[in-house]
Amino acid sequence: MSEGQSKPSRRGFMLGAAVAGAATAAVVTLPQTSTPEAPVAEKPPVPEKGGGYHVSEHVKQYYKSTLV
């Protein structure tokens, strides 16, 4: 080994483990922030005699994927 580098010591390992543990404890104890929920879009009424096809975001995505 070169003189500039020293072997890893137990003291350094224990210090690193203590810092990591303290950081983990701090993150766990922080108050949780809630993300606002997205508003739920109301579905259009279903026709009485069937034929409930309508162009939704899913259908639009499919149509975009079939373009050549």
PDB file with one MODEL, atoms N, CA, C and O in Angstrom:
MODEL        1
ATOM      1  N   MET A   1       0.832  -1.182   0.000  1.00  0.00           N
ATOM      2  CA  MET A   1       0.000   0.000   0.000  1.00  0.00           C
ATOM      3  C   MET A   1       0.874   1.242   0.000  1.00  0.00           C
ATOM      4  O   MET A   1       1.979   1.243   0.542  1.00  0.00           O
ATOM      5  N   SER A   2       0.364   2.294  -0.614  1.00  0.00           N
ATOM      6  CA  SER A   2       1.138   3.534  -0.605  1.00  0.00           C
ATOM      7  C   SER A   2       0.990   4.219   0.742  1.00  0.00           C
ATOM      8  O   SER A   2       0.071   3.937   1.510  1.00  0.00           O
ATOM      9  N   GLU A   3       1.907   5.111   1.002  1.00  0.00           N
ATOM     10  CA  GLU A   3       1.894   5.774   2.307  1.00  0.00           C
ATOM     11  C   GLU A   3       0.733   6.761   2.441  1.00  0.00           C
ATOM     12  O   GLU A   3       0.315   7.056   3.561  1.00  0.00           O
ATOM     13  N   GLY A   4       0.197   7.284   1.315  1.00  0.00           N
ATOM     14  CA  GLY A   4      -0.874   8.261   1.364  1.00  0.00           C
ATOM     15  C   GLY A   4      -2.216   7.649   1.744  1.00  0.00           C
ATOM     16  O   GLY A   4      -3.097   8.337   2.260  1.00  0.00           O
ATOM     17  N   GLN A   5      -2.367   6.362   1.489  1.00  0.00           N
ATOM     18  CA  GLN A   5      -3.634   5.702   1.805  1.00  0.00           C
ATOM     19  C   GLN A   5      -3.477   4.868   3.064  1.00  0.00           C
ATOM     20  O   GLN A   5      -2.465   4.197   3.263  1.00  0.00           O
ATOM     21  N   SER A   6      -4.494   4.923   3.906  1.00  0.00           N
ATOM     22  CA  SER A   6      -4.467   4.092   5.101  1.00  0.00           C
ATOM     23  C   SER A   6      -5.546   3.042   4.987  1.00  0.00           C
ATOM     24  O   SER A   6      -6.497   3.190   4.219  1.00  0.00           O
ATOM     25  N   LYS A   7      -5.392   1.976   5.760  1.00  0.00           N
ATOM     26  CA  LYS A   7      -6.400   0.932   5.754  1.00  0.00           C
ATOM     27  C   LYS A   7      -7.688   1.474   6.366  1.00  0.00           C
ATOM     28  O   LYS A   7      -7.642   2.305   7.274  1.00  0.00           O
ATOM     29  N   PRO A   8      -8.836   1.011   5.876  1.00  0.00           N
ATOM     30  CA  PRO A   8     -10.082   1.429   6.519  1.00  0.00           C
ATOM     31  C   PRO A   8     -10.080   0.968   7.979  1.00  0.00           C
ATOM     32  O   PRO A   8      -9.701  -0.160   8.294  1.00  0.00           O
ATOM     33  N   SER A   9     -10.502   1.851   8.835  1.00  0.00           N
ATOM     34  CA  SER A   9     -10.481   1.513  10.254  1.00  0.00           C
ATOM     35  C   SER A   9     -11.887   1.242  10.765  1.00  0.00           C
ATOM     36  O   SER A   9     -12.884   1.638  10.162  1.00  0.00           O
ATOM     37  N   ARG A  10     -11.928   0.564  11.879  1.00  0.00           N
ATOM     38  CA  ARG A  10     -13.228   0.299  12.515  1.00  0.00           C
ATOM     39  C   ARG A  10     -13.872   1.600  12.972  1.00  0.00           C
ATOM     40  O   ARG A  10     -15.091   1.757  12.920  1.00  0.00           O
ATOM     41  N   ARG A  11     -13.042   2.523  13.418  1.00  0.00           N
ATOM     42  CA  ARG A  11     -13.569   3.803  13.896  1.00  0.00           C
ATOM     43  C   ARG A  11     -14.292   4.533  12.767  1.00  0.00           C
ATOM     44  O   ARG A  11     -15.368   5.089  12.981  1.00  0.00           O
ATOM     45  N   GLY A  12     -13.719   4.535  11.583  1.00  0.00           N
ATOM     46  CA  GLY A  12     -14.353   5.180  10.433  1.00  0.00           C
ATOM     47  C   GLY A  12     -15.651   4.483  10.048  1.00  0.00           C
ATOM     48  O   GLY A  12     -16.643   5.129   9.708  1.00  0.00           O
ATOM     49  N   PHE A  13     -15.627   3.158  10.106  1.00  0.00           N
ATOM     50  CA  PHE A  13     -16.831   2.396   9.791  1.00  0.00           C
ATOM     51  C   PHE A  13     -17.942   2.708  10.789  1.00  0.00           C
ATOM     52  O   PHE A  13     -19.087   2.938  10.397  1.00  0.00           O
ATOM     53  N   MET A  14     -17.611   2.717  12.058  1.00  0.00           N
ATOM     54  CA  MET A  14     -18.611   2.986  13.089  1.00  0.00           C
ATOM     55  C   MET A  14     -19.144   4.421  12.965  1.00  0.00           C
ATOM     56  O   MET A  14     -20.334   4.663  13.170  1.00  0.00           O
ATOM     57  N   LEU A  15     -18.273   5.354  12.633  1.00  0.00           N
ATOM     58  CA  LEU A  15     -18.712   6.737  12.440  1.00  0.00           C
ATOM     59  C   LEU A  15     -19.680   6.826  11.259  1.00  0.00           C
ATOM     60  O   LEU A  15     -20.709   7.495  11.348  1.00  0.00           O
ATOM     61  N   GLY A  16     -19.353   6.159  10.165  1.00  0.00           N
ATOM     62  CA  GLY A  16     -20.231   6.149   8.993  1.00  0.00           C
ATOM     63  C   GLY A  16     -21.574   5.499   9.302  1.00  0.00           C
ATOM     64  O   GLY A  16     -22.619   5.991   8.876  1.00  0.00           O
ATOM     65  N   ALA A  17     -21.547   4.397  10.042  1.00  0.00           N
ATOM     66  CA  ALA A  17     -22.782   3.716  10.409  1.00  0.00           C
ATOM     67  C   ALA A  17     -23.642   4.597  11.313  1.00  0.00           C
ATOM     68  O   ALA A  17     -24.865   4.619  11.177  1.00  0.00           O
ATOM     69  N   ALA A  18     -23.007   5.322  12.234  1.00  0.00           N
ATOM     70  CA  ALA A  18     -23.753   6.205  13.127  1.00  0.00           C
ATOM     71  C   ALA A  18     -24.398   7.359  12.353  1.00  0.00           C
ATOM     72  O   ALA A  18     -25.542   7.728  12.618  1.00  0.00           O
ATOM     73  N   VAL A  19     -23.662   7.918  11.405  1.00  0.00           N
ATOM     74  CA  VAL A  19     -24.210   9.010  10.598  1.00  0.00           C
ATOM     75  C   VAL A  19     -25.367   8.506   9.750  1.00  0.00           C
ATOM     76  O   VAL A  19     -26.394   9.176   9.643  1.00  0.00           O
ATOM     77  N   ALA A  20     -25.212   7.330   9.146  1.00  0.00           N
ATOM     78  CA  ALA A  20     -26.284   6.770   8.320  1.00  0.00           C
ATOM     79  C   ALA A  20     -27.516   6.466   9.171  1.00  0.00           C
ATOM     80  O   ALA A  20     -28.643   6.708   8.739  1.00  0.00           O
ATOM     81  N   GLY A  21     -27.311   5.946  10.360  1.00  0.00           N
ATOM     82  CA  GLY A  21     -28.435   5.660  11.255  1.00  0.00           C
ATOM     83  C   GLY A  21     -29.157   6.925  11.681  1.00  0.00           C
ATOM     84  O   GLY A  21     -30.386   6.955  11.738  1.00  0.00           O
ATOM     85  N   ALA A  22     -28.390   7.976  11.982  1.00  0.00           N
ATOM     86  CA  ALA A  22     -29.008   9.240  12.380  1.00  0.00           C
ATOM     87  C   ALA A  22     -29.798   9.841  11.228  1.00  0.00           C
ATOM     88  O   ALA A  22     -30.884  10.382  11.432  1.00  0.00           O
ATOM     89  N   ALA A  23     -29.254   9.747  10.016  1.00  0.00           N
ATOM     90  CA  ALA A  23     -29.969  10.275   8.855  1.00  0.00           C
ATOM     91  C   ALA A  23     -31.253   9.495   8.609  1.00  0.00           C
ATOM     92  O   ALA A  23     -32.287  10.079   8.287  1.00  0.00           O
ATOM     93  N   THR A  24     -31.186   8.184   8.759  1.00  0.00           N
ATOM     94  CA  THR A  24     -32.381   7.358   8.580  1.00  0.00           C
ATOM     95  C   THR A  24     -33.436   7.701   9.625  1.00  0.00           C
ATOM     96  O   THR A  24     -34.619   7.811   9.302  1.00  0.00           O
ATOM     97  N   ALA A  25     -33.018   7.868  10.861  1.00  0.00           N
ATOM     98  CA  ALA A  25     -33.961   8.215  11.927  1.00  0.00           C
ATOM     99  C   ALA A  25     -34.599   9.580  11.672  1.00  0.00           C
ATOM    100  O   ALA A  25     -35.784   9.776  11.940  1.00  0.00           O
ATOM    101  N   ALA A  26     -33.814  10.512  11.158  1.00  0.00           N
ATOM    102  CA  ALA A  26     -34.356  11.843  10.880  1.00  0.00           C
ATOM    103  C   ALA A  26     -35.395  11.784   9.773  1.00  0.00           C
ATOM    104  O   ALA A  26     -36.429  12.446   9.861  1.00  0.00           O
ATOM    105  N   VAL A  27     -35.137  11.004   8.737  1.00  0.00           N
ATOM    106  CA  VAL A  27     -36.086  10.903   7.630  1.00  0.00           C
ATOM    107  C   VAL A  27     -37.367  10.212   8.084  1.00  0.00           C
ATOM    108  O   VAL A  27     -38.461  10.609   7.684  1.00  0.00           O
ATOM    109  N   VAL A  28     -37.241   9.191   8.909  1.00  0.00           N
ATOM    110  CA  VAL A  28     -38.416   8.446   9.360  1.00  0.00           C
ATOM    111  C   VAL A  28     -39.296   9.307  10.259  1.00  0.00           C
ATOM    112  O   VAL A  28     -40.522   9.207  10.202  1.00  0.00           O
ATOM    113  N   THR A  29     -38.690  10.143  11.081  1.00  0.00           N
ATOM    114  CA  THR A  29     -39.478  10.919  12.037  1.00  0.00           C
ATOM    115  C   THR A  29     -40.023  12.228  11.475  1.00  0.00           C
ATOM    116  O   THR A  29     -40.838  12.881  12.126  1.00  0.00           O
ATOM    117  N   LEU A  30     -39.589  12.623  10.276  1.00  0.00           N
ATOM    118  CA  LEU A  30     -40.125  13.844   9.683  1.00  0.00           C
ATOM    119  C   LEU A  30     -41.615  13.671   9.391  1.00  0.00           C
ATOM    120  O   LEU A  30     -42.061  12.571   9.064  1.00  0.00           O
ATOM    121  N   PRO A  31     -42.373  14.741   9.506  1.00  0.00           N
ATOM    122  CA  PRO A  31     -43.805  14.616   9.195  1.00  0.00           C
ATOM    123  C   PRO A  31     -44.005  14.314   7.717  1.00  0.00           C
ATOM    124  O   PRO A  31     -43.322  14.868   6.856  1.00  0.00           O
ATOM    125  N   GLN A  32     -44.935  13.444   7.447  1.00  0.00           N
ATOM    126  CA  GLN A  32     -45.222  13.055   6.071  1.00  0.00           C
ATOM    127  C   GLN A  32     -46.068  14.144   5.426  1.00  0.00           C
ATOM    128  O   GLN A  32     -47.049  14.611   6.005  1.00  0.00           O
ATOM    129  N   THR A  33     -45.678  14.539   4.225  1.00  0.00           N
ATOM    130  CA  THR A  33     -46.472  15.513   3.480  1.00  0.00           C
ATOM    131  C   THR A  33     -47.358  14.749   2.520  1.00  0.00           C
ATOM    132  O   THR A  33     -46.898  13.869   1.792  1.00  0.00           O
ATOM    133  N   SER A  34     -48.611  15.087   2.527  1.00  0.00           N
ATOM    134  CA  SER A  34     -49.541  14.385   1.647  1.00  0.00           C
ATOM    135  C   SER A  34     -49.616  15.124   0.319  1.00  0.00           C
ATOM    136  O   SER A  34     -49.631  16.354   0.278  1.00  0.00           O
ATOM    137  N   THR A  35     -49.662  14.364  -0.755  1.00  0.00           N
ATOM    138  CA  THR A  35     -49.800  14.964  -2.072  1.00  0.00           C
ATOM    139  C   THR A  35     -51.281  15.095  -2.377  1.00  0.00           C
ATOM    140  O   THR A  35     -52.058  14.188  -2.080  1.00  0.00           O
ATOM    141  N   PRO A  36     -51.676  16.201  -2.959  1.00  0.00           N
ATOM    142  CA  PRO A  36     -53.098  16.359  -3.269  1.00  0.00           C
ATOM    143  C   PRO A  36     -53.525  15.334  -4.314  1.00  0.00           C
ATOM    144  O   PRO A  36     -52.823  15.087  -5.295  1.00  0.00           O
ATOM    145  N   GLU A  37     -54.685  14.752  -4.078  1.00  0.00           N
ATOM    146  CA  GLU A  37     -55.195  13.753  -5.009  1.00  0.00           C
ATOM    147  C   GLU A  37     -55.791  14.446  -6.232  1.00  0.00           C
ATOM    148  O   GLU A  37     -56.397  15.513  -6.127  1.00  0.00           O
ATOM    149  N   ALA A  38     -55.611  13.833  -7.368  1.00  0.00           N
ATOM    150  CA  ALA A  38     -56.150  14.387  -8.607  1.00  0.00           C
ATOM    151  C   ALA A  38     -57.669  14.252  -8.584  1.00  0.00           C
ATOM    152  O   ALA A  38     -58.197  13.241  -8.120  1.00  0.00           O
ATOM    153  N   PRO A  39     -58.365  15.257  -9.077  1.00  0.00           N
ATOM    154  CA  PRO A  39     -59.828  15.152  -9.103  1.00  0.00           C
ATOM    155  C   PRO A  39     -60.255  14.025 -10.038  1.00  0.00           C
ATOM    156  O   PRO A  39     -59.675  13.817 -11.104  1.00  0.00           O
ATOM    157  N   VAL A  40     -61.273  13.317  -9.611  1.00  0.00           N
ATOM    158  CA  VAL A  40     -61.780  12.194 -10.395  1.00  0.00           C
ATOM    159  C   VAL A  40     -62.763  12.731 -11.423  1.00  0.00           C
ATOM    160  O   VAL A  40     -63.740  13.400 -11.087  1.00  0.00           O
ATOM    161  N   ALA A  41     -62.484  12.423 -12.678  1.00  0.00           N
ATOM    162  CA  ALA A  41     -63.364  12.885 -13.752  1.00  0.00           C
ATOM    163  C   ALA A  41     -64.631  12.026 -13.771  1.00  0.00           C
ATOM    164  O   ALA A  41     -64.573  10.802 -13.658  1.00  0.00           O
ATOM    165  N   GLU A  42     -65.755  12.688 -13.914  1.00  0.00           N
ATOM    166  CA  GLU A  42     -67.006  11.943 -13.965  1.00  0.00           C
ATOM    167  C   GLU A  42     -67.156  11.294 -15.335  1.00  0.00           C
ATOM    168  O   GLU A  42     -66.836  11.901 -16.358  1.00  0.00           O
ATOM    169  N   LYS A  43     -67.644  10.064 -15.348  1.00  0.00           N
ATOM    170  CA  LYS A  43     -67.843   9.357 -16.604  1.00  0.00           C
ATOM    171  C   LYS A  43     -69.157   9.813 -17.220  1.00  0.00           C
ATOM    172  O   LYS A  43     -70.126  10.082 -16.510  1.00  0.00           O
ATOM    173  N   PRO A  44     -69.184   9.898 -18.548  1.00  0.00           N
ATOM    174  CA  PRO A  44     -70.443  10.269 -19.191  1.00  0.00           C
ATOM    175  C   PRO A  44     -71.468   9.150 -18.998  1.00  0.00           C
ATOM    176  O   PRO A  44     -71.096   7.988 -18.837  1.00  0.00           O
ATOM    177  N   PRO A  45     -72.748   9.495 -19.013  1.00  0.00           N
ATOM    178  CA  PRO A  45     -73.776   8.467 -18.803  1.00  0.00           C
ATOM    179  C   PRO A  45     -73.748   7.421 -19.917  1.00  0.00           C
ATOM    180  O   PRO A  45     -73.504   7.739 -21.081  1.00  0.00           O
ATOM    181  N   VAL A  46     -74.001   6.178 -19.541  1.00  0.00           N
ATOM    182  CA  VAL A  46     -74.020   5.071 -20.499  1.00  0.00           C
ATOM    183  C   VAL A  46     -75.381   5.050 -21.191  1.00  0.00           C
ATOM    184  O   VAL A  46     -76.414   5.120 -20.526  1.00  0.00           O
ATOM    185  N   PRO A  47     -75.390   4.953 -22.528  1.00  0.00           N
ATOM    186  CA  PRO A  47     -76.674   4.900 -23.236  1.00  0.00           C
ATOM    187  C   PRO A  47     -77.493   3.672 -22.809  1.00  0.00           C
ATOM    188  O   PRO A  47     -76.935   2.625 -22.477  1.00  0.00           O
ATOM    189  N   GLU A  48     -78.808   3.819 -22.824  1.00  0.00           N
ATOM    190  CA  GLU A  48     -79.681   2.746 -22.364  1.00  0.00           C
ATOM    191  C   GLU A  48     -79.650   1.526 -23.274  1.00  0.00           C
ATOM    192  O   GLU A  48     -79.763   0.399 -22.792  1.00  0.00           O
ATOM    193  N   LYS A  49     -79.501   1.728 -24.582  1.00  0.00           N
ATOM    194  CA  LYS A  49     -79.551   0.612 -25.521  1.00  0.00           C
ATOM    195  C   LYS A  49     -78.159   0.179 -25.971  1.00  0.00           C
ATOM    196  O   LYS A  49     -77.997  -0.278 -27.102  1.00  0.00           O
ATOM    197  N   GLY A  50     -77.180   0.309 -25.131  1.00  0.00           N
ATOM    198  CA  GLY A  50     -75.823  -0.086 -25.509  1.00  0.00           C
ATOM    199  C   GLY A  50     -75.156   0.998 -26.319  1.00  0.00           C
ATOM    200  O   GLY A  50     -75.574   2.155 -26.297  1.00  0.00           O
ATOM    201  N   GLY A  51     -74.112   0.615 -27.037  1.00  0.00           N
ATOM    202  CA  GLY A  51     -73.403   1.612 -27.842  1.00  0.00           C
ATOM    203  C   GLY A  51     -72.660   2.603 -26.989  1.00  0.00           C
ATOM    204  O   GLY A  51     -72.647   3.797 -27.288  1.00  0.00           O
ATOM    205  N   GLY A  52     -72.035   2.124 -25.924  1.00  0.00           N
ATOM    206  CA  GLY A  52     -71.365   3.020 -25.000  1.00  0.00           C
ATOM    207  C   GLY A  52     -69.966   3.414 -25.413  1.00  0.00           C
ATOM    208  O   GLY A  52     -69.174   3.836 -24.570  1.00  0.00           O
ATOM    209  N   TYR A  53     -69.635   3.286 -26.702  1.00  0.00           N
ATOM    210  CA  TYR A  53     -68.295   3.650 -27.152  1.00  0.00           C
ATOM    211  C   TYR A  53     -68.125   5.160 -27.096  1.00  0.00           C
ATOM    212  O   TYR A  53     -68.986   5.919 -27.543  1.00  0.00           O
ATOM    213  N   HIS A  54     -67.016   5.570 -26.547  1.00  0.00           N
ATOM    214  CA  HIS A  54     -66.666   6.981 -26.577  1.00  0.00           C
ATOM    215  C   HIS A  54     -65.149   7.086 -26.631  1.00  0.00           C
ATOM    216  O   HIS A  54     -64.442   6.185 -26.178  1.00  0.00           O
ATOM    217  N   VAL A  55     -64.661   8.164 -27.173  1.00  0.00           N
ATOM    218  CA  VAL A  55     -63.231   8.359 -27.319  1.00  0.00           C
ATOM    219  C   VAL A  55     -62.689   8.852 -25.978  1.00  0.00           C
ATOM    220  O   VAL A  55     -62.950   9.979 -25.558  1.00  0.00           O
ATOM    221  N   SER A  56     -61.938   7.986 -25.326  1.00  0.00           N
ATOM    222  CA  SER A  56     -61.330   8.347 -24.052  1.00  0.00           C
ATOM    223  C   SER A  56     -59.838   8.561 -24.265  1.00  0.00           C
ATOM    224  O   SER A  56     -59.337   8.393 -25.377  1.00  0.00           O
ATOM    225  N   GLU A  57     -59.131   8.929 -23.212  1.00  0.00           N
ATOM    226  CA  GLU A  57     -57.686   9.134 -23.306  1.00  0.00           C
ATOM    227  C   GLU A  57     -56.988   7.839 -23.706  1.00  0.00           C
ATOM    228  O   GLU A  57     -56.010   7.855 -24.453  1.00  0.00           O
ATOM    229  N   HIS A  58     -57.502   6.714 -23.200  1.00  0.00           N
ATOM    230  CA  HIS A  58     -56.922   5.421 -23.540  1.00  0.00           C
ATOM    231  C   HIS A  58     -57.062   5.148 -25.034  1.00  0.00           C
ATOM    232  O   HIS A  58     -56.116   4.685 -25.673  1.00  0.00           O
ATOM    233  N   VAL A  59     -58.225   5.429 -25.587  1.00  0.00           N
ATOM    234  CA  VAL A  59     -58.478   5.204 -27.009  1.00  0.00           C
ATOM    235  C   VAL A  59     -57.614   6.144 -27.839  1.00  0.00           C
ATOM    236  O   VAL A  59     -57.065   5.729 -28.859  1.00  0.00           O
ATOM    237  N   LYS A  60     -57.481   7.404 -27.423  1.00  0.00           N
ATOM    238  CA  LYS A  60     -56.646   8.358 -28.144  1.00  0.00           C
ATOM    239  C   LYS A  60     -55.197   7.876 -28.165  1.00  0.00           C
ATOM    240  O   LYS A  60     -54.521   7.979 -29.189  1.00  0.00           O
ATOM    241  N   GLN A  61     -54.722   7.351 -27.040  1.00  0.00           N
ATOM    242  CA  GLN A  61     -53.361   6.838 -26.982  1.00  0.00           C
ATOM    243  C   GLN A  61     -53.173   5.676 -27.932  1.00  0.00           C
ATOM    244  O   GLN A  61     -52.139   5.567 -28.590  1.00  0.00           O
ATOM    245  N   TYR A  62     -54.165   4.811 -28.006  1.00  0.00           N
ATOM    246  CA  TYR A  62     -54.084   3.672 -28.932  1.00  0.00           C
ATOM    247  C   TYR A  62     -54.020   4.178 -30.372  1.00  0.00           C
ATOM    248  O   TYR A  62     -53.196   3.702 -31.154  1.00  0.00           O
ATOM    249  N   TYR A  63     -54.866   5.123 -30.730  1.00  0.00           N
ATOM    250  CA  TYR A  63     -54.868   5.656 -32.086  1.00  0.00           C
ATOM    251  C   TYR A  63     -53.504   6.291 -32.428  1.00  0.00           C
ATOM    252  O   TYR A  63     -53.016   6.146 -33.549  1.00  0.00           O
ATOM    253  N   LYS A  64     -52.900   6.987 -31.466  1.00  0.00           N
ATOM    254  CA  LYS A  64     -51.589   7.575 -31.710  1.00  0.00           C
ATOM    255  C   LYS A  64     -50.541   6.498 -31.945  1.00  0.00           C
ATOM    256  O   LYS A  64     -49.634   6.682 -32.757  1.00  0.00           O
ATOM    257  N   SER A  65     -50.659   5.365 -31.236  1.00  0.00           N
ATOM    258  CA  SER A  65     -49.661   4.309 -31.372  1.00  0.00           C
ATOM    259  C   SER A  65     -49.784   3.571 -32.708  1.00  0.00           C
ATOM    260  O   SER A  65     -48.833   2.907 -33.119  1.00  0.00           O
ATOM    261  N   THR A  66     -50.938   3.669 -33.405  1.00  0.00           N
ATOM    262  CA  THR A  66     -51.097   2.965 -34.666  1.00  0.00           C
ATOM    263  C   THR A  66     -50.702   3.804 -35.871  1.00  0.00           C
ATOM    264  O   THR A  66     -50.706   3.305 -36.996  1.00  0.00           O
ATOM    265  N   LEU A  67     -50.363   5.061 -35.656  1.00  0.00           N
ATOM    266  CA  LEU A  67     -49.940   5.915 -36.776  1.00  0.00           C
ATOM    267  C   LEU A  67     -48.609   5.429 -37.329  1.00  0.00           C
ATOM    268  O   LEU A  67     -47.726   5.015 -36.579  1.00  0.00           O
ATOM    269  N   VAL A  68     -48.478   5.483 -38.627  1.00  0.00           N
ATOM    270  CA  VAL A  68     -47.218   5.048 -39.253  1.00  0.00           C
ATOM    271  C   VAL A  68     -46.392   6.235 -39.641  1.00  0.00           C
ATOM    272  O   VAL A  68     -45.298   6.076 -40.182  1.00  0.00           O
TER     273      VAL A  68
ENDMDL
END
